[in-house]
């Protein structure tokens, strides 16, 4: 895994004391600015939002929102953002972040994880497919100020873990 | 005690004493009142009641009762002792000593009083008195260890080391063979080490070494043993033996620089100035090569050779030192190497090394000649180093472009923003510096260091209110002012005081400067408890060291800054006294009656509000304090939070003299001390004292522009004074007449000539030129245009250096600002000042003072553009719940999937 020397990758939670790190990442990574609700959701999701540190430098993050499914009290996870700073890609950091969330889901018996992705973002789509995500829907004109404006919904269903109690 | 009382009351009296000792004050008070009911005039009871009340915060009653008690029973040592204790509690040590002495006259062998007296004598450094008291204590109770030790320490402090040794030896003579018992081994070991340090201090080196080796088994602190041994061996010239010990010490701690230095000294390879011959360098290289193989994990052994290596060898060593640290990501690497920038030529070599590394990493992700891929963060740290390098060299534009590149690469590293803030500060843009320090702070709200750094930058940018708000975040309960004061947070108080001074708010400036002075008084005070504690615990070497530290406490830089700040504030207060109320009324009479009324109302309202706030706060404090401890334990609320009362001193200059005297005593080798002295005494028309200041300046640095300025100004002013009339004036005159020929700068020259000579000697220095022109103008105001021309003719020469990017001018921003002020306020030539400003704006494009094009003072600067953009952006692009997982527009995903 990775190139060059062994460098430790670690994850850390997001708190109001270090939320600026997430903001800095988002400014660098995404063409949109996120509003306060995004950050409130991220904080509320607790363990489901993580910063990734590469030899003590914060280089990536996954931010999720926990949603109640319509009807029953079932919870599902919506991945709001997942990204790694350009120079640090290809080092397994994104995998580490996504696996963290997927593991957490199976531990907490959450059966569904989904997200939106721009239709032309093939790298991302391929990435998620590796983790058994499937395209379940296409939404036209989802984005307001980027092209193409359409997006796919990618969903992954998780079997409840039966191994451990 | 209480002897004159009948048995029942005598018992009650004993109860008072006991209650006092066990802090049961209410109980003691009751007992005292019971006695006083029957014997209302009983002196000792009155005194004890007073002492008890003193501990219950009823000071004035306490003093009254204690005085009354003493008056009723002048022959009682108890009454005198109590009076002494009372004074001691108020830190009136001199008075307290007097009282104790009176008590001892009545009861000369009272151990308790003697002990109390000895503590005060140590505190006040009444050393001969201290020796005497300690001797008495030892005579009275020779079976107490502490009395022997105390007597010895007293002699040591009184500069009689050999006597101190004798006493310790006599004490050792009283000990059994099997001393010490297990539970006293540490203390006994400390005593032996103390004794050996005394022997060393007295120059009995052989004896010290013999003693040390003989008692080795009894010394618990093995490290101190070795360090003491090696120090003695070196002094005795037994270098070979010393070398072995240094090697043992190094194996214990291979990162202690002083051991390496010691080892070099033993090998005859140590020079204070570091200018080694090539032969010596070869030997050093060999030495450190073997050491490096022995201590692979030591960073000192790798770093030290960079100090003595030169040229290509330096380049090679530096590069192999730097590479792994950049890979590892050590943010402090630059400050580790920054001392090398004082060695000629090394900065250029470092620049070449880092540029090569940066180029190689950028193009191939590898160090030159290496096949191993570097991790992405290596590039980041290389840029980070480069930015600091160019900052250090004064090339701010390149420096900022490098740090921006680093931020672009990895925008989440806090150190990058801190360094950017520091570069901007150096470049002269304090507002932008504060802005970036704040950005760094917001990236980790749990980090006190970035918080403090931000506060400091804000104060430097004169954003006091904001700075206070930020500082509050890290104080208890948000009670910032008291808390920072209680914590003796002096950097904050100094920075805040300087800022208030710049803004002309002298009251608050003085408030802060005097607070720092107060802290130093408190620190002096704090040693009191250690006089008894250290003797008991036998930490004697540390104790004596602490006393020596205390003796020169006021020479600390913080105190110097605070005192200088206070003096400058008082001088300014003298030069521009605050408007009296009459003048203010006059000012108001220019307004229309309706306006006047409005203004008055406004003022009144504001005052009332402030008063109410203060009262509420006070009450809150009181209620919470009472509920907690039951007893009133409220800190007095500051009645003068803005230092308005400080402004109302009658004679600011005399206030300033108090602090000047402390500076003269504790910082006699600082130019600033004597500059202030000159300014102060010229204003006070103390001619001889001003002359003394001039002489001190000449002694310290006769070539300094300020020394020259003061010298000529002094004699110029003297020349314009009327001829002496009174006896004392004549006397002063004759002194100066006798002194003038001794000043080589003047000799028989006129002031003009000596001014010219000064310029001839320092033609190329801007600040010397400025001093010359200022004096020229003072001597003859008709030559103003000549003076201005001379300044404008100065050239900002390029510092010669080989092969590096971009020219660096010689001029410093600080100096150019001073020249601008000279042109504007002393020579009063606004056109010239403006021309100067335009010229300097070119040299210092980031300076807000000169409104350089890149500074935050210029509306078109990148800084302000950025700000505008972020303002445009921030009102939430209202993306709402829409989420993007993709990244940049070119479709490159966040993951390249090489798993």
Boltz contact constraints between the chains, C-beta under 6 A:
constraints:
  - contact:
      token1: [A, 3]
      token2: [B, 373]
      max_distance: 6.0
  - contact:
      token1: [A, 4]
      token2: [B, 373]
      max_distance: 6.0
  - contact:
      token1: [A, 4]
      token2: [B, 375]
      max_distance: 6.0
  - contact:
      token1: [A, 7]
      token2: [B, 375]
      max_distance: 6.0
  - contact:
      token1: [A, 17]
      token2: [B, 445]
      max_distance: 6.0
  - contact:
      token1: [A, 17]
      token2: [B, 446]
      max_distance: 6.0
  - contact:
      token1: [A, 18]
      token2: [B, 444]
      max_distance: 6.0
  - contact:
      token1: [A, 20]
      token2: [B, 442]
      max_distance: 6.0
  - contact:
      token1: [A, 20]
      token2: [B, 443]
      max_distance: 6.0
  - contact:
      token1: [A, 21]
      token2: [B, 412]
      max_distance: 6.0
  - contact:
      token1: [A, 24]
      token2: [B, 411]
      max_distance: 6.0
  - contact:
      token1: [A, 24]
      token2: [B, 412]
      max_distance: 6.0
  - contact:
      token1: [A, 28]
      token2: [B, 411]
      max_distance: 6.0
  - contact:
      token1: [A, 29]
      token2: [B, 887]
      max_distance: 6.0
  - contact:
      token1: [A, 30]
      token2: [B, 884]
      max_distance: 6.0
  - contact:
      token1: [A, 32]
      token2: [B, 877]
      max_distance: 6.0
  - contact:
      token1: [A, 32]
      token2: [B, 879]
      max_distance: 6.0
  - contact:
      token1: [A, 32]
      token2: [B, 884]
      max_distance: 6.0
  - contact:
      token1: [A, 33]
      token2: [B, 873]
      max_distance: 6.0
  - contact:
      token1: [A, 33]
      token2: [B, 877]
      max_distance: 6.0
  - contact:
      token1: [A, 35]
      token2: [B, 876]
      max_distance: 6.0
  - contact:
      token1: [A, 55]
      token2: [B, 329]
      max_distance: 6.0
  - contact:
      token1: [A, 55]
      token2: [B, 377]
      max_distance: 6.0
  - contact:
      token1: [A, 57]
      token2: [B, 377]
      max_distance: 6.0
  - contact:
      token1: [A, 57]
      token2: [B, 413]
      max_distance: 6.0
  - contact:
      token1: [A, 58]
      token2: [B, 412]
      max_distance: 6.0
  - contact:
      token1: [A, 80]
      token2: [B, 883]
      max_distance: 6.0
  - contact:
      token1: [A, 82]
      token2: [B, 885]
      max_distance: 6.0
  - contact:
      token1: [A, 83]
      token2: [B, 887]
      max_distance: 6.0
  - contact:
      token1: [A, 83]
      token2: [B, 894]
      max_distance: 6.0
  - contact:
      token1: [A, 84]
      token2: [B, 894]
      max_distance: 6.0
  - contact:
      token1: [A, 87]
      token2: [B, 376]
      max_distance: 6.0
  - contact:
      token1: [A, 87]
      token2: [B, 409]
      max_distance: 6.0
  - contact:
      token1: [A, 88]
      token2: [B, 376]
      max_distance: 6.0
  - contact:
      token1: [A, 89]
      token2: [B, 895]
      max_distance: 6.0
  - contact:
      token1: [A, 89]
      token2: [B, 896]
      max_distance: 6.0
  - contact:
      token1: [A, 90]
      token2: [B, 896]
      max_distance: 6.0
  - contact:
      token1: [A, 90]
      token2: [B, 898]
      max_distance: 6.0
  - contact:
      token1: [A, 94]
      token2: [B, 894]
      max_distance: 6.0
  - contact:
      token1: [A, 94]
      token2: [B, 895]
      max_distance: 6.0
  - contact:
      token1: [A, 95]
      token2: [B, 899]
      max_distance: 6.0
  - contact:
      token1: [A, 115]
      token2: [B, 885]
      max_distance: 6.0
  - contact:
      token1: [A, 116]
      token2: [B, 883]
      max_distance: 6.0
  - contact:
      token1: [A, 117]
      token2: [B, 885]
      max_distance: 6.0
  - contact:
      token1: [A, 118]
      token2: [B, 886]
      max_distance: 6.0
  - contact:
      token1: [A, 120]
      token2: [B, 891]
      max_distance: 6.0
  - contact:
      token1: [A, 121]
      token2: [B, 886]
      max_distance: 6.0
  - contact:
      token1: [A, 123]
      token2: [B, 893]
      max_distance: 6.0
  - contact:
      token1: [A, 124]
      token2: [B, 885]
      max_distance: 6.0
  - contact:
      token1: [A, 124]
      token2: [B, 886]
      max_distance: 6.0
  - contact:
      token1: [A, 124]
      token2: [B, 893]
      max_distance: 6.0
  - contact:
      token1: [A, 127]
      token2: [B, 895]
      max_distance: 6.0
  - contact:
      token1: [A, 127]
      token2: [B, 897]
      max_distance: 6.0
